[in-house]
Amino acid sequence: MTILPRVSVLGRWSWPPQRYAALLLGLVWLILASPYPPSLKSTGMLLILVLLVLNVLLGVASDWMAFARTATLDLRHVTCRNRAYRLAIPLVGAGILVMIALSIAGGFAPPTGVTHSLTQLPLGIRMRQLVALLELLVIAPTALIAWRLAADPALVAGRTEGLRNWAPALSIPLLAAVWFVAVAALPARTVTVQAAPDGFAWWGSTCGHFAAMKEVGYGFGGAVQLQTEVCWDGERVLDVWTDGRSSCTVDETDHDFALVSEDCIIWGNRLILHGRVEPLPGGLGARDVEIRIEVGARRSRSA
């Protein structure tokens, strides 16, 4: 009598670890590439570090074959790599189309608190989407090779793993340190926009918009924004921030990588915004920023 070995149902349906890593990589990429949720609530850098960890795992699983010199590969490895690059081209194209579709869909979403003159501030591409695009371009062949090798372990049987394969992992703590220093120490960037006249009139005076933004971390931190209406009648400057045309806001897109809070103070002819950017819980590395507008007898000033 021949006794066949029993194979558990779990064993028959389980995948190699690199395939789970590839699926998790796709999920994290989709979160970064999508405009939803509108804010990552300060988890943006954590997601980027997770991407890097998964990149290293897939790279080690594939022996970094996508970046290896052809002279170090045999015919089977060259064939596998060439096939991965051919498949990566439509994969990258599909990923870019997905990003475009998600961005268009995000344009139909209701506004998240930024209205009126703040739309005049330069928008540009969000850093989370830029990271997703770079990830798609760089790691797609490696992910495909790792997926293929999971089905044919014999392809890597002749190649030896070493500590050198794990060297890219050193970039993970290095990137985290550079990000923290950038948010905690680099000077804040100020962007201002003045548009006048814009057709709005108040009691015979000509009025214009004023918008300002102060950003910490150059796209990888947080920002606070301020807007107001300033009016003048030819002789004196009038402020109208007392009738609901002024606001201090934190846009949903401004705290993907840090928690941002703000407090707006109206005191006489002054409008002052105090903001706080916290890259880590507990206030570690927190930055305080301020935007100040003062309307005087002849002009309005900002600082």
Backbone hydrogen bonds in HBPLUS format (Angstrom, degrees):
<---DONOR---> <-ACCEPTOR-->    atom                        ^
c    i                          cat <-CA-CA->   ^        H-A-AA   ^      H-
h    n   atom  resd res      DA  || num        DHA   H-A  angle D-A-AA Bond
n    s   type  num  typ     dist DA aas  dist angle  dist       angle   num
A0012-ARG N   A0008-SER O   3.08 MM   4  6.43 148.6  2.18 146.8 155.0     1
A0013-TRP N   A0009-VAL O   3.22 MM   4  6.43 142.9  2.36 145.1 153.8     2
A0014-SER N   A0010-LEU O   2.98 MM   4  5.91 119.0  2.36 142.1 156.1     3
A0019-ARG N   A0016-PRO O   3.12 MM   3  5.76 144.0  2.26 116.6 125.5     4
A0021-ALA N   A0017-PRO O   2.94 MM   4  6.26 155.4  2.00 151.4 159.3     5
A0022-ALA N   A0018-GLN O   2.94 MM   4  6.10 147.6  2.05 135.2 143.4     6
A0023-LEU N   A0019-ARG O   3.00 MM   4  6.26 157.7  2.05 146.8 152.0     7
A0024-LEU N   A0020-TYR O   2.92 MM   4  6.13 160.8  1.96 150.6 156.0     8
A0025-LEU N   A0021-ALA O   2.85 MM   4  6.00 149.0  1.95 142.6 151.8     9
A0026-GLY N   A0022-ALA O   3.01 MM   4  6.31 153.3  2.09 144.7 150.9    10
A0027-LEU N   A0023-LEU O   3.06 MM   4  6.38 149.7  2.16 144.8 152.8    11
A0028-VAL N   A0024-LEU O   3.01 MM   4  6.27 166.3  2.02 155.4 157.7    12
A0029-TRP N   A0025-LEU O   2.92 MM   4  6.06 159.6  1.96 149.6 156.0    13
A0030-LEU N   A0026-GLY O   2.99 MM   4  6.14 151.7  2.08 141.2 148.2    14
A0031-ILE N   A0027-LEU O   3.14 MM   4  6.48 149.8  2.24 145.5 153.0    15
A0032-LEU N   A0028-VAL O   3.12 MM   4  6.46 157.6  2.18 150.7 156.0    16
A0033-ALA N   A0029-TRP O   2.86 MM   4  6.03 156.5  1.92 152.7 159.9    17
A0034-SER N   A0030-LEU O   3.02 MM   4  5.90 141.3  2.18 141.5 149.2    18
A0043-THR N   A0040-LEU O   3.12 MM   3  5.44 154.3  2.18 110.1 118.1    19
A0042-SER N   A0255-HIS O   3.12 MM 213  5.80 152.9  2.20 136.7 142.3    20
A0047-LEU N   A0043-THR O   3.02 MM   4  6.30 156.5  2.07 156.0 161.9    21
A0044-GLY N   A0256-ASP O   2.83 MM 212  5.23 151.1  1.91 159.1 154.4    22
A0048-ILE N   A0044-GLY O   3.07 MM   4  6.39 151.5  2.15 145.6 153.7    23
A0049-LEU N   A0045-MET O   2.93 MM   4  6.20 156.8  1.98 150.3 156.1    24
A0050-VAL N   A0046-LEU O   2.94 MM   4  6.23 149.7  2.04 145.0 153.8    25
A0051-LEU N   A0047-LEU O   2.93 MM   4  6.23 152.4  2.01 144.5 151.9    26
A0052-LEU N   A0048-ILE O   3.00 MM   4  6.37 154.4  2.07 146.9 153.3    27
A0053-VAL N   A0049-LEU O   2.97 MM   4  6.27 156.0  2.03 147.9 154.0    28
A0054-LEU N   A0050-VAL O   2.97 MM   4  6.25 164.5  2.00 154.5 158.1    29
A0055-ASN N   A0051-LEU O   2.79 MM   4  6.05 150.0  1.88 148.2 157.8    30
A0056-VAL N   A0052-LEU O   2.97 MM   4  6.22 157.7  2.02 149.6 154.3    31
A0057-LEU N   A0053-VAL O   3.01 MM   4  6.31 160.1  2.06 149.5 155.0    32
A0058-LEU N   A0054-LEU O   2.95 MM   4  6.13 164.3  1.98 151.4 155.1    33
A0059-GLY N   A0055-ASN O   2.81 MM   4  5.94 151.2  1.89 144.6 153.9    34
A0060-VAL N   A0056-VAL O   2.85 MM   4  6.06 161.0  1.89 153.7 157.4    35
A0061-ALA N   A0057-LEU O   2.95 MM   4  6.11 156.8  2.01 142.6 149.8    36
A0062-SER N   A0058-LEU O   2.98 MM   4  6.13 142.1  2.12 140.9 150.0    37
A0064-TRP N   A0059-GLY O   2.65 MM   5  4.67 146.2  1.76 151.6 151.4    38
A0063-ASP N   A0060-VAL O   3.05 MM   3  4.72 155.3  2.11  96.9 104.3    39
A0065-MET N   A0062-SER O   3.10 MM   3  5.76 146.3  2.21 116.2 122.7    40
A0067-PHE N   A0064-TRP O   3.10 MM   3  5.70 149.0  2.20 113.9 121.7    41
A0068-ALA N   A0065-MET O   3.30 MM   3  4.99 157.1  2.36  96.3 103.1    42
A0072-THR N   A0069-ARG O   2.96 MM   3  5.63 153.8  2.03 118.6 126.0    43
A0073-LEU N   A0070-THR O   3.08 MM   3  5.35 165.9  2.10 113.4 117.6    44
A0078-VAL N   A0074-ASP O   2.99 MM   4  6.26 161.0  2.03 158.1 164.1    45
A0079-THR N   A0075-LEU O   2.94 MM   4  6.11 160.0  1.98 150.0 155.3    46
A0080-CYS N   A0076-ARG O   2.97 MM   4  6.21 158.2  2.02 146.4 152.4    47
A0081-ARG N   A0077-HIS O   2.87 MM   4  6.07 160.2  1.91 149.7 155.2    48
A0082-ASN N   A0078-VAL O   2.88 MM   4  6.03 164.8  1.91 151.2 155.6    49
A0083-ARG N   A0079-THR O   3.05 MM   4  6.18 157.3  2.10 145.6 151.6    50
A0084-ALA N   A0080-CYS O   3.03 MM   4  6.25 151.3  2.11 142.2 150.3    51
A0085-TYR N   A0081-ARG O   2.96 MM   4  6.30 156.1  2.02 154.1 159.8    52
A0086-ARG N   A0082-ASN O   3.01 MM   4  6.29 151.5  2.10 144.6 152.4    53
A0087-LEU N   A0083-ARG O   2.98 MM   4  6.25 152.9  2.05 147.5 154.6    54
A0088-ALA N   A0084-ALA O   2.81 MM   4  5.95 137.2  1.99 140.6 153.6    55
A0091-LEU N   A0087-LEU O   3.25 MM   4  6.38 152.6  2.33 142.8 150.9    56
A0092-VAL N   A0088-ALA O   2.78 MM   4  5.90 161.5  1.81 154.5 157.6    57
A0093-GLY N   A0089-ILE O   3.05 MM   4  6.27 162.7  2.08 149.2 154.5    58
A0094-ALA N   A0090-PRO O   2.84 MM   4  5.99 157.1  1.89 145.4 151.3    59
A0095-GLY N   A0091-LEU O   2.90 MM   4  6.14 153.5  1.98 145.1 152.9    60
A0096-ILE N   A0092-VAL O   2.93 MM   4  6.20 156.5  1.98 153.1 158.6    61
A0097-LEU N   A0093-GLY O   3.02 MM   4  6.27 157.5  2.07 146.9 153.2    62
A0098-VAL N   A0094-ALA O   2.92 MM   4  6.18 150.3  2.01 145.3 153.6    63
A0099-MET N   A0095-GLY O   2.97 MM   4  6.28 153.9  2.04 145.8 152.6    64
A0100-ILE N   A0096-ILE O   2.92 MM   4  6.22 157.0  1.98 150.1 156.3    65
A0101-ALA N   A0097-LEU O   2.89 MM   4  6.08 163.7  1.92 149.5 154.1    66
A0102-LEU N   A0098-VAL O   2.88 MM   4  6.07 159.0  1.93 149.8 155.7    67
A0103-SER N   A0099-MET O   2.94 MM   4  6.12 153.2  2.01 144.3 151.7    68
A0104-ILE N   A0100-ILE O   2.94 MM   4  6.21 157.4  1.99 151.6 157.5    69
A0105-ALA N   A0101-ALA O   2.92 MM   4  6.14 160.6  1.96 148.0 153.7    70
A0106-GLY N   A0102-LEU O   2.84 MM   4  6.04 146.0  1.96 141.2 151.1    71
A0107-GLY N   A0103-SER O   3.12 MM   4  6.41 130.7  2.38 137.1 148.9    72
A0107-GLY N   A0104-ILE O   3.07 MM   3  5.17 134.5  2.29  97.2 109.7    73
A0108-PHE N   A0105-ALA O   3.17 MM   3  5.57 152.0  2.25 107.5 115.2    74
A0109-ALA N   A0106-GLY O   3.16 MM   3  5.23 158.5  2.20 103.0 109.6    75
A0118-LEU N   A0115-THR O   3.31 MM   3  5.83 151.7  2.39 136.7 131.3    76
A0119-THR N   A0116-HIS O   3.28 MM   3  6.21 168.1  2.29 123.4 126.5    77
A0120-GLN N   A0117-SER O   2.87 MM   3  5.52 163.8  1.90 119.4 124.9    78
A0121-LEU N   A0118-LEU O   3.16 MM   3  5.51 161.9  2.19 109.5 115.0    79
A0129-GLN N   A0126-ARG O   3.05 MM   3  5.42 126.4  2.35 105.1 118.1    80
A0130-LEU N   A0126-ARG O   3.02 MM   4  6.39 149.1  2.12 148.4 158.1    81
A0131-VAL N   A0127-MET O   2.92 MM   4  6.13 160.0  1.97 151.4 155.7    82
A0132-ALA N   A0128-ARG O   3.11 MM   4  6.30 151.8  2.19 134.3 142.0    83
A0133-LEU N   A0129-GLN O   2.97 MM   4  6.20 153.4  2.04 144.4 150.8    84
A0134-LEU N   A0130-LEU O   3.01 MM   4  6.30 165.1  2.04 152.7 156.0    85
A0135-GLU N   A0131-VAL O   2.89 MM   4  6.04 158.3  1.93 150.3 156.9    86
A0136-LEU N   A0132-ALA O   2.99 MM   4  6.16 154.6  2.06 144.0 150.5    87
A0137-LEU N   A0133-LEU O   3.09 MM   4  6.38 157.6  2.14 149.9 155.2    88
A0138-VAL N   A0134-LEU O   2.99 MM   4  6.10 156.8  2.05 151.7 157.6    89
A0139-ILE N   A0135-GLU O   3.02 MM   4  5.74 166.6  2.04 148.9 153.3    90
A0143-ALA N   A0139-ILE O   2.96 MM   4  6.18 162.8  1.99 164.4 169.3    91
A0144-LEU N   A0140-ALA O   3.07 MM   4  6.29 158.5  2.12 153.7 159.3    92
A0145-ILE N   A0141-PRO O   2.92 MM   4  6.14 157.3  1.97 150.8 157.0    93
A0146-ALA N   A0142-THR O   2.94 MM   4  6.14 163.7  1.96 151.7 156.1    94
A0147-TRP N   A0143-ALA O   2.98 MM   4  6.15 151.5  2.07 141.6 149.6    95
A0148-ARG N   A0144-LEU O   2.94 MM   4  6.17 154.4  2.01 145.1 151.9    96
A0149-LEU N   A0145-ILE O   2.84 MM   4  6.07 161.6  1.87 155.9 160.7    97
A0150-ALA N   A0146-ALA O   3.14 MM   4  6.24 137.9  2.32 137.5 147.2    98
A0151-ALA N   A0148-ARG O   3.07 MM   3  5.51 140.6  2.23 107.5 117.5    99
A0152-ASP N   A0149-LEU O   3.12 MM   3  4.89 136.1  2.32  91.7 104.3   100
A0155-LEU N   A0152-ASP O   3.09 MM   3  6.04 168.8  2.11 129.3 131.7   101
A0156-VAL N   A0153-PRO O   3.12 MM   3  5.75 150.5  2.21 115.4 122.3   102
A0157-ALA N   A0154-ALA O   3.22 MM   3  4.90 154.9  2.29  94.0 101.5   103
A0159-ARG N   A0156-VAL O   3.21 MM   3  5.29 160.1  2.25 104.9 111.0   104
A0165-ASN N   A0162-GLY O   3.05 MM   3  5.69 146.1  2.17 114.5 122.0   105
A0166-TRP N   A0163-LEU O   2.95 MM   3  5.38 142.8  2.09 108.7 119.3   106
A0167-ALA N   A0164-ARG O   3.13 MM   3  5.17 162.5  2.16 105.2 110.5   107
A0169-ALA N   A0166-TRP O   2.97 MM   3  5.61 153.4  2.04 118.1 126.4   108
A0170-LEU N   A0167-ALA O   3.00 MM   3  5.84 166.8  2.01 127.3 130.9   109
A0171-SER N   A0168-PRO O   3.06 MM   3  5.69 158.7  2.10 115.5 121.6   110
A0172-ILE N   A0169-ALA O   3.14 MM   3  5.65 158.6  2.18 112.7 118.7   111
A0175-LEU N   A0171-SER O   2.88 MM   4  5.87 158.6  1.93 141.9 146.7   112
A0176-ALA N   A0172-ILE O   3.14 MM   4  6.38 161.4  2.18 150.2 155.4   113
A0177-ALA N   A0173-PRO O   2.97 MM   4  6.15 154.8  2.04 145.5 151.6   114
A0178-VAL N   A0174-LEU O   2.98 MM   4  6.24 162.1  2.01 152.3 157.0   115
A0179-TRP N   A0175-LEU O   2.94 MM   4  6.09 163.6  1.96 152.7 157.1   116
A0180-PHE N   A0176-ALA O   3.05 MM   4  6.23 160.8  2.09 145.1 150.2   117
A0181-VAL N   A0177-ALA O   3.02 MM   4  6.24 162.5  2.05 151.6 156.0   118
A0182-ALA N   A0178-VAL O   2.93 MM   4  6.09 156.7  1.98 148.5 155.4   119
A0183-VAL N   A0179-TRP O   3.02 MM   4  6.28 158.0  2.07 153.1 157.8   120
A0184-ALA N   A0180-PHE O   2.90 MM   4  5.95 160.7  1.94 149.1 155.4   121
A0185-ALA N   A0181-VAL O   2.82 MM   4  5.47 148.8  1.92 146.3 151.3   122
A0189-ARG N   A0215-GLU O   2.77 MM  26  5.05 160.0  1.81 155.5 156.9   123
A0215-GLU N   A0189-ARG O   2.73 MM  26  5.05 167.9  1.74 153.9 157.6   124
A0191-VAL N   A0213-MET O   2.81 MM  22  5.13 164.4  1.83 155.4 160.2   125
A0213-MET N   A0191-VAL O   2.73 MM  22  5.13 149.7  1.82 153.9 162.1   126
A0193-VAL N   A0211-ALA O   2.78 MM  18  5.13 156.6  1.83 156.5 156.3   127
A0211-ALA N   A0193-VAL O   2.88 MM  18  5.13 166.7  1.90 158.5 161.2   128
A0195-ALA N   A0209-HIS O   3.19 MM  14  5.31 163.5  2.22 137.4 142.1   129
A0209-HIS N   A0195-ALA O   2.94 MM  14  5.31 143.2  2.08 159.4 154.3   130
A0207-CYS N   A0200-PHE O   3.17 MM   7  5.56 147.1  2.29 169.1 159.2   131
A0202-TRP N   A0205-SER O   3.18 MM   3  5.19 153.8  2.26 129.8 137.8   132
A0205-SER N   A0202-TRP O   3.00 MM   3  5.19 155.4  2.06 108.8 116.8   133
A0206-THR N   A0232-TRP O   2.89 MM  26  5.54 148.4  1.99 168.3 158.0   134
A0232-TRP N   A0206-THR O   2.89 MM  26  5.54 154.5  1.96 149.2 156.0   135
A0208-GLY N   A0230-VAL O   2.93 MM  22  5.59 152.8  2.00 150.3 158.2   136
A0230-VAL N   A0208-GLY O   3.05 MM  22  5.59 165.9  2.07 159.9 164.3   137
A0210-PHE N   A0228-THR O   2.98 MM  18  5.39 141.6  2.13 161.9 160.7   138
A0228-THR N   A0210-PHE O   2.96 MM  18  5.39 144.6  2.09 151.5 159.4   139
A0212-ALA N   A0226-LEU O   2.93 MM  14  5.29 158.2  1.98 152.4 154.4   140
A0226-LEU N   A0212-ALA O   2.88 MM  14  5.29 157.9  1.93 157.1 159.8   141
A0214-LYS N   A0224-VAL O   3.01 MM  10  5.58 160.5  2.05 158.4 164.8   142
A0224-VAL N   A0214-LYS O   3.05 MM  10  5.58 153.1  2.12 148.8 155.0   143
A0216-VAL N   A0222-GLY O   2.80 MM   6  5.42 173.9  1.80 174.4 176.5   144
A0222-GLY N   A0216-VAL O   2.99 MM   6  5.42 137.0  2.18 136.3 149.4   145
A0220-PHE N   A0217-GLY O   3.05 MM   3  4.97 165.3  2.07 111.5 113.6   146
A0225-GLN N   A0249-THR O   3.05 MM  24  5.35 162.5  2.08 169.2 166.9   147
A0249-THR N   A0225-GLN O   2.91 MM  24  5.35 156.4  1.96 143.0 150.6   148
A0227-GLN N   A0247-SER O   3.00 MM  20  5.57 151.9  2.08 163.9 169.5   149
A0247-SER N   A0227-GLN O   3.10 MM  20  5.57 156.1  2.16 140.5 144.3   150
A0231-CYS N   A0238-LEU O   2.83 MM   7  4.94 165.4  1.85 161.2 159.9   151
A0238-LEU N   A0231-CYS O   2.49 MM   7  4.94 170.0  1.50 151.3 154.4   152
A0233-ASP N   A0236-ARG O   3.17 MM   3  5.94 154.7  2.24 160.9 167.2   153
A0243-ASP N   A0240-VAL O   3.21 MM   3  5.95 175.3  2.22 122.3 123.7   154
A0254-ASP N   A0251-ASP O   2.93 MM   3  5.22 159.8  1.98 111.4 118.0   155
A0259-LEU N   A0278-GLU O   2.91 MM  19  5.07 156.8  1.97 148.2 141.0   156
A0278-GLU N   A0259-LEU O   2.82 MM  19  5.07 167.1  1.83 154.2 158.6   157
A0261-SER N   A0276-ARG O   3.03 MM  15  5.32 155.2  2.09 146.3 154.2   158
A0276-ARG N   A0261-SER O   2.89 MM  15  5.32 153.4  1.96 150.0 152.5   159
A0263-ASP N   A0274-HIS O   2.77 MM  11  5.20 142.2  1.91 149.4 161.1   160
A0274-HIS N   A0263-ASP O   2.90 MM  11  5.20 173.1  1.90 155.8 157.8   161
A0265-ILE N   A0272-ILE O   2.77 MM   7  5.12 168.5  1.78 159.0 162.9   162
A0272-ILE N   A0265-ILE O   2.88 MM   7  5.12 173.3  1.88 157.1 159.3   163
A0267-TRP N   A0270-ARG O   2.95 MM   3  5.18 162.0  1.98 146.2 151.9   164
A0270-ARG N   A0267-TRP O   2.96 MM   3  5.18 150.7  2.04 119.5 128.6   165
A0295-VAL N   A0269-ASN O   3.00 MM  26  5.46 167.2  2.01 161.8 163.9   166
A0271-LEU N   A0293-ILE O   2.79 MM  22  5.10 161.5  1.83 154.6 159.9   167
A0293-ILE N   A0271-LEU O   2.81 MM  22  5.10 162.9  1.84 151.6 157.4   168
A0273-LEU N   A0291-ILE O   2.73 MM  18  5.07 165.8  1.75 159.8 164.0   169
A0291-ILE N   A0273-LEU O   2.98 MM  18  5.07 153.1  2.05 138.8 147.2   170
A0275-GLY N   A0289-VAL O   2.85 MM  14  5.09 176.2  1.85 150.6 150.9   171
A0289-VAL N   A0275-GLY O   2.88 MM  14  5.09 163.1  1.91 136.8 142.4   172
A0277-VAL N   A0287-ARG O   2.79 MM  10  5.12 163.3  1.82 153.3 159.1   173
A0287-ARG N   A0277-VAL O   2.81 MM  10  5.12 154.6  1.87 144.8 153.4   174
A0286-ALA N   A0283-GLY O   3.17 MM   3  5.14 155.4  2.23 128.3 122.7   175
A0303-ALA N   A0292-ARG O   2.77 MM  11  5.08 136.7  1.96 141.6 152.8   176
A0294-GLU N   A0301-ARG O   2.78 MM   7  5.19 158.0  1.82 147.8 155.3   177
A0301-ARG N   A0294-GLU O   2.79 MM   7  5.19 164.7  1.82 147.2 151.6   178
A0296-GLY N   A0299-ARG O   2.77 MM   3  5.39 166.3  1.79 159.7 161.7   179
